[in-house]
Amino acid sequence: MKIKRWTDVPAQPAEGIEGVTVRWVIAEGDGAPHFAMRVFDVQPGAATPYHNHWWEHEVYVLDGEGVAVQEGGETPISAGSVILVEGDETHCFRNTGQDVLRFICLIPFKWLEGLAEKHANA
Amino acid sequence: MKIKRWTDVPAQPAEGIEGVTVRWVIAEGDGAPHFAMRVFDVQPGAATPYHNHWWEHEVYVLDGEGVAVQEGGETPISAGSVILVEGDETHCFRNTGQDVLRFICLIPFKWLEGLAEKHANA
């Protein structure tokens, strides 16, 4: 068992985006076999990149107010919001509030790429 | 993208344990391909089962105070604690506070059983 506080892990710039940091609180180096847990801080007015990728996100919002952006529009999110971003969906999260927007975001490890489709078609 | 609030999902008794409920906020039926997100509420004095299983837990504590129990002893946890319970580790979470102990707990789906070991040995 590995036990830490989320603040034990240093915040890093997230993909070079100003006003967004990430902490990899559970990563492959911790012995996690399938998926990673990260904690993002998005400062007021900032947003994560509007992009897509094969892997999904499972998100739980801890603090703050913002919007989840997808091709169809924007949806308000705040503490207690739960978001599933499916693989290949274009998305971002933007802070529309006065305080930090903080959320947990979990992603599968790269070795899982393509295995879920294979399993579904087996 | 699926967006909800954690309270949108009904709380169910967790494994028949008195004082413990679970909400499957992201499950296979939501289209999640690899892992599920659940939110547990453990009432004061109650605990999750002391058991083990092949799958890991990735836990983030939202509210309250308790202990993570393993064979080597107990470790205090509270809001902001992050816990990785590795596969086959015997564990439970007990509420030692006066208010609800609430945490997020993510687990891989059953179809992943054994694949991480195969991948590591490939």
Interface residues (C-beta under 8 A of the other chain):
Chain A: M1 K2 I3 K4 R5 W6 T7 V25 I26 D30 G31 A32 P33 H34 F35 M37 E56 E58 Y60 L62 A68 Q70 T75 I77 G80 S81 V82 I83 L84 V85 E86 G87 E89 H91 I104 L106 P108 W111 L112 L115 A116 H119
Chain B: M1 K2 I3 K4 R5 W6 T7 V25 I26 D30 G31 A32 P33 H34 F35 M37 E56 E58 Y60 L62 A68 Q70 T75 I77 G80 S81 V82 I83 L84 V85 E86 G87 E89 H91 I104 L106 P108 W111 L112 L115 A116 H119
